[in-house]
Amino acid sequence: MAEHAATPTSGRFALPLVETRSLQDLGLLVVRLSVGFELFAHGLQKFGQFGGTVTMQGKHVSGSAAIHAQADGLLQILGYHPTVALSWFLTFTELGAGLLLMLGLLTPLAAAAAIGDMFNLVFGFLWQLGWFGSAGGPPGYEYVVIILAAAVAIALVGPGRFSVDRALGWRLSGYPWGITGVILGLAVGTFVLTVLGPGFGGAHIPGP
């Protein structure tokens, strides 16, 4: 009698392999949409969506005024330069990376952009505030680290079956694409932080 090889479907509660992969792909879609929308929404804020941008003086602005407000406010205080160019770059990075992640298009590149963005937010600003932040003050870096970790995971694992990359037949995941995406994001993030920004830990933010 021929022996039956063990399969991933063996076991009382095991799901068929195809169904398991579909659930994994669905999970990746949820993660991609969540991270991508978060970035995309922050970019859209500069153009008056989701309540728009509020300056440090409490004024609501949008468009070019919001870009310059970000440059003259937070980026200047944190020690980044040139502030206006970086403000435009940051805005379109959020829009571009967010949209590409939601679509699952050029996923390693989109994940790299998200990694670089979150890397600077953690180590150029929020690090000094601690994990939870302070009562009544800015939040800590707990939330942003989750976005950063999710972007790293997306780069390594890939976009899944429900993506434009997969529809086009592009297998942009694993090695070398995933590793390259993570390294690129960290390298660009480190360059911006240390050459164009305040360095690790960020500039000291005086209390109110």
C-alpha positions as a LaTeX table, in Angstrom:
\begin{tabular}{lrrr}
\hline
Residue & $x$ (\AA) & $y$ (\AA) & $z$ (\AA) \\
\hline
Met1 & 0.00 & 0.00 & 0.00 \\
Ala2 & 1.36 & 3.40 & $-0.99$ \\
Glu3 & 1.99 & 5.82 & 1.83 \\
His4 & 0.29 & 9.19 & 1.67 \\
Ala5 & 2.63 & 12.14 & 2.06 \\
Ala6 & 1.79 & 14.60 & 4.81 \\
Thr7 & 0.17 & 17.76 & 3.52 \\
Pro8 & $-0.53$ & 21.15 & 5.08 \\
Thr9 & $-4.22$ & 20.15 & 5.10 \\
Ser10 & $-3.73$ & 17.28 & 7.56 \\
Gly11 & $-5.15$ & 17.73 & 11.02 \\
Arg12 & $-8.65$ & 18.15 & 12.38 \\
Phe13 & $-8.83$ & 21.92 & 12.14 \\
Ala14 & $-6.50$ & 22.50 & 9.17 \\
Leu15 & $-7.72$ & 24.60 & 6.26 \\
Pro16 & $-7.08$ & 23.70 & 2.64 \\
Leu17 & $-3.80$ & 25.15 & 1.40 \\
Val18 & $-5.51$ & 27.39 & $-1.16$ \\
Glu19 & $-7.87$ & 28.79 & 1.46 \\
Thr20 & $-4.99$ & 29.39 & 3.90 \\
Arg21 & $-3.06$ & 31.35 & 1.28 \\
Ser22 & $-6.16$ & 33.36 & 0.43 \\
Leu23 & $-6.54$ & 34.33 & 4.08 \\
Gln24 & $-2.86$ & 35.31 & 4.23 \\
Asp25 & $-3.27$ & 37.44 & 1.13 \\
Leu26 & $-6.38$ & 39.03 & 2.64 \\
Gly27 & $-4.43$ & 39.82 & 5.80 \\
Leu28 & $-1.68$ & 41.46 & 3.74 \\
Leu29 & $-4.31$ & 43.52 & 1.93 \\
Val30 & $-5.71$ & 44.77 & 5.24 \\
Val31 & $-2.23$ & 45.76 & 6.47 \\
Arg32 & $-1.37$ & 47.46 & 3.16 \\
Leu33 & $-4.61$ & 49.41 & 3.05 \\
Ser34 & $-4.26$ & 50.49 & 6.69 \\
Val35 & $-0.66$ & 51.71 & 6.41 \\
Gly36 & $-1.17$ & 53.17 & 2.95 \\
Phe37 & $-4.30$ & 55.09 & 3.89 \\
Glu38 & $-2.64$ & 56.50 & 7.00 \\
Leu39 & 0.21 & 57.93 & 4.93 \\
Phe40 & $-2.05$ & 59.09 & 2.10 \\
Ala41 & $-4.42$ & 60.85 & 4.51 \\
His42 & $-1.53$ & 62.78 & 6.09 \\
Gly43 & $-0.48$ & 63.94 & 2.63 \\
Leu44 & $-4.04$ & 64.98 & 1.78 \\
Gln45 & $-4.21$ & 67.04 & 4.96 \\
Lys46 & $-1.82$ & 69.52 & 3.37 \\
Phe47 & $-4.44$ & 70.11 & 0.67 \\
Gly48 & $-7.37$ & 70.78 & 2.97 \\
Gln49 & $-8.70$ & 67.25 & 3.46 \\
Phe50 & $-9.37$ & 65.55 & 6.82 \\
Gly51 & $-9.60$ & 68.88 & 8.59 \\
Gly52 & $-6.63$ & 70.42 & 6.81 \\
Thr53 & $-3.41$ & 71.62 & 8.42 \\
Val54 & $-3.39$ & 73.72 & 11.58 \\
Thr55 & $-0.40$ & 75.99 & 12.11 \\
Met56 & 1.32 & 76.44 & 15.45 \\
Gln57 & $-0.69$ & 79.65 & 15.78 \\
Gly58 & $-3.96$ & 77.74 & 15.39 \\
Lys59 & $-4.71$ & 78.90 & 11.84 \\
His60 & $-6.17$ & 76.49 & 9.28 \\
Val61 & $-4.22$ & 76.48 & 6.01 \\
Ser62 & $-3.98$ & 74.28 & 2.93 \\
Gly63 & $-1.97$ & 73.87 & $-0.25$ \\
Ser64 & 1.25 & 75.82 & $-0.54$ \\
Ala65 & 0.54 & 77.64 & 2.71 \\
Ala66 & 0.34 & 74.31 & 4.55 \\
Ile67 & 3.62 & 73.16 & 3.01 \\
His68 & 5.36 & 76.36 & 4.14 \\
Ala69 & 3.72 & 76.17 & 7.57 \\
Gln70 & 5.16 & 72.68 & 8.03 \\
Ala71 & 8.55 & 73.96 & 6.87 \\
Asp72 & 8.58 & 77.07 & 9.06 \\
Gly73 & 7.10 & 75.24 & 12.01 \\
Leu74 & 7.98 & 71.68 & 12.92 \\
Leu75 & 10.80 & 71.05 & 10.44 \\
Gln76 & 12.62 & 74.26 & 11.35 \\
Ile77 & 12.22 & 73.67 & 15.08 \\
Leu78 & 13.53 & 70.12 & 14.72 \\
Gly79 & 16.60 & 71.30 & 12.82 \\
Tyr80 & 15.92 & 69.99 & 9.31 \\
His81 & 17.12 & 71.91 & 6.25 \\
Pro82 & 16.29 & 73.00 & 3.59 \\
Thr83 & 12.89 & 73.14 & 5.21 \\
Val84 & 10.68 & 74.10 & 2.27 \\
Ala85 & 12.16 & 71.50 & $-0.10$ \\
Leu86 & 11.91 & 68.80 & 2.56 \\
Ser87 & 8.34 & 69.81 & 3.34 \\
Trp88 & 7.32 & 69.32 & $-0.30$ \\
Phe89 & 9.30 & 66.08 & $-0.43$ \\
Leu90 & 7.64 & 64.78 & 2.74 \\
Thr91 & 4.15 & 65.62 & 1.49 \\
Phe92 & 4.55 & 63.88 & $-1.86$ \\
Thr93 & 6.33 & 60.96 & $-0.18$ \\
Glu94 & 3.25 & 60.43 & 1.99 \\
Leu95 & 0.90 & 60.76 & $-0.97$ \\
Gly96 & 2.96 & 58.58 & $-3.31$ \\
Ala97 & 3.92 & 55.87 & $-0.83$ \\
Gly98 & 0.42 & 55.73 & 0.59 \\
Leu99 & $-1.23$ & 55.34 & $-2.80$ \\
Leu100 & 1.28 & 52.73 & $-4.00$ \\
Leu101 & 0.88 & 50.69 & $-0.81$ \\
Met102 & $-2.89$ & 50.68 & $-1.12$ \\
Leu103 & $-2.63$ & 49.56 & $-4.73$ \\
Gly104 & 0.18 & 47.11 & $-4.06$ \\
Leu105 & 2.20 & 48.67 & $-6.86$ \\
Leu106 & 6.01 & 48.86 & $-6.74$ \\
Thr107 & 5.58 & 47.62 & $-3.19$ \\
Pro108 & 9.25 & 47.46 & $-2.07$ \\
Leu109 & 9.78 & 51.07 & $-3.20$ \\
Ala110 & 6.58 & 52.24 & $-1.50$ \\
Ala111 & 7.51 & 50.40 & 1.69 \\
Ala112 & 11.00 & 51.93 & 1.58 \\
Ala113 & 9.49 & 55.42 & 1.42 \\
Ala114 & 7.24 & 54.64 & 4.38 \\
Ile115 & 10.19 & 53.24 & 6.35 \\
Gly116 & 12.30 & 56.35 & 5.74 \\
Asp117 & 9.40 & 58.63 & 6.70 \\
Met118 & 8.56 & 56.81 & 9.94 \\
Phe119 & 12.25 & 56.34 & 10.78 \\
Asn120 & 12.73 & 60.12 & 10.81 \\
Leu121 & 9.56 & 60.70 & 12.77 \\
Val122 & 10.72 & 58.32 & 15.49 \\
Phe123 & 14.42 & 59.21 & 15.74 \\
Gly124 & 14.23 & 62.86 & 14.66 \\
Phe125 & 11.34 & 63.93 & 16.87 \\
Leu126 & 9.41 & 61.44 & 19.00 \\
Trp127 & 12.33 & 59.55 & 20.55 \\
Gln128 & 12.92 & 62.19 & 23.21 \\
Leu129 & 9.25 & 62.00 & 24.22 \\
Gly130 & 9.47 & 58.35 & 25.22 \\
Trp131 & 7.29 & 55.38 & 24.34 \\
Phe132 & 4.02 & 56.84 & 25.66 \\
Gly133 & 4.81 & 60.55 & 25.68 \\
Ser134 & 3.70 & 62.74 & 28.54 \\
Ala135 & 0.32 & 63.54 & 29.99 \\
Gly136 & $-1.18$ & 66.54 & 28.25 \\
Gly137 & 1.73 & 66.71 & 25.78 \\
Pro138 & 2.63 & 65.16 & 22.42 \\
Pro139 & 2.27 & 61.40 & 22.15 \\
Gly140 & 5.33 & 59.16 & 22.24 \\
Tyr141 & 6.60 & 56.95 & 19.47 \\
Glu142 & 4.57 & 53.81 & 20.27 \\
Tyr143 & 2.11 & 54.31 & 17.41 \\
Val144 & 4.70 & 55.32 & 14.80 \\
Val145 & 6.89 & 52.30 & 15.61 \\
Ile146 & 3.93 & 50.06 & 14.72 \\
Ile147 & 3.62 & 51.78 & 11.33 \\
Leu148 & 7.38 & 51.44 & 10.83 \\
Ala149 & 7.30 & 47.73 & 11.71 \\
Ala150 & 4.33 & 47.16 & 9.40 \\
Ala151 & 6.17 & 48.86 & 6.52 \\
Val152 & 9.20 & 46.62 & 7.11 \\
Ala153 & 6.94 & 43.55 & 7.13 \\
Ile154 & 5.24 & 44.59 & 3.88 \\
Ala155 & 8.63 & 45.07 & 2.21 \\
Leu156 & 9.83 & 41.63 & 3.31 \\
Val157 & 6.66 & 39.63 & 2.70 \\
Gly158 & 5.40 & 41.47 & $-0.37$ \\
Pro159 & 1.96 & 42.79 & $-1.29$ \\
Gly160 & 0.16 & 39.46 & $-1.57$ \\
Arg161 & $-2.10$ & 38.18 & $-4.32$ \\
Phe162 & $-4.59$ & 41.06 & $-4.13$ \\
Ser163 & $-2.24$ & 43.67 & $-5.58$ \\
Val164 & $-1.33$ & 45.36 & $-8.84$ \\
Asp165 & 2.19 & 43.92 & $-8.62$ \\
Arg166 & 0.81 & 40.38 & $-8.62$ \\
Ala167 & $-1.72$ & 41.20 & $-11.37$ \\
Leu168 & 1.19 & 42.36 & $-13.54$ \\
Gly169 & 3.12 & 39.18 & $-12.77$ \\
Trp170 & 5.77 & 40.98 & $-10.70$ \\
Arg171 & 7.15 & 38.97 & $-7.77$ \\
Leu172 & 8.58 & 41.88 & $-5.81$ \\
Ser173 & 9.01 & 40.26 & $-2.42$ \\
Gly174 & 11.45 & 38.22 & $-0.37$ \\
Tyr175 & 15.06 & 38.24 & $-1.42$ \\
Pro176 & 16.38 & 40.43 & $-2.98$ \\
Trp177 & 13.43 & 42.83 & $-3.33$ \\
Gly178 & 12.26 & 42.84 & 0.28 \\
Ile179 & 15.74 & 43.16 & 1.75 \\
Thr180 & 16.58 & 45.90 & $-0.74$ \\
Gly181 & 13.42 & 47.83 & 0.19 \\
Val182 & 14.24 & 47.73 & 3.90 \\
Ile183 & 17.89 & 48.71 & 3.39 \\
Leu184 & 16.93 & 51.52 & 1.01 \\
Gly185 & 14.37 & 52.93 & 3.43 \\
Leu186 & 16.77 & 52.85 & 6.37 \\
Ala187 & 19.64 & 54.28 & 4.30 \\
Val188 & 17.65 & 57.22 & 2.93 \\
Gly189 & 16.06 & 57.79 & 6.32 \\
Thr190 & 19.47 & 57.85 & 7.99 \\
Phe191 & 20.85 & 60.24 & 5.36 \\
Val192 & 17.98 & 62.69 & 5.80 \\
Leu193 & 18.19 & 62.43 & 9.59 \\
Thr194 & 21.94 & 62.86 & 9.94 \\
Val195 & 22.84 & 65.09 & 6.97 \\
Leu196 & 19.69 & 67.19 & 6.48 \\
Gly197 & 18.33 & 66.85 & 10.00 \\
Pro198 & 19.24 & 67.00 & 13.69 \\
Gly199 & 20.75 & 63.51 & 13.99 \\
Phe200 & 19.61 & 60.62 & 16.13 \\
Gly201 & 17.51 & 61.70 & 19.08 \\
Gly202 & 16.43 & 64.94 & 17.40 \\
Ala203 & 16.82 & 68.52 & 18.49 \\
His204 & 15.75 & 69.35 & 22.00 \\
Ile205 & 12.15 & 70.54 & 22.04 \\
Pro206 & 11.60 & 73.07 & 24.85 \\
Gly207 & 8.55 & 72.52 & 27.00 \\
Pro208 & 5.59 & 74.90 & 27.04 \\
\hline
\end{tabular}
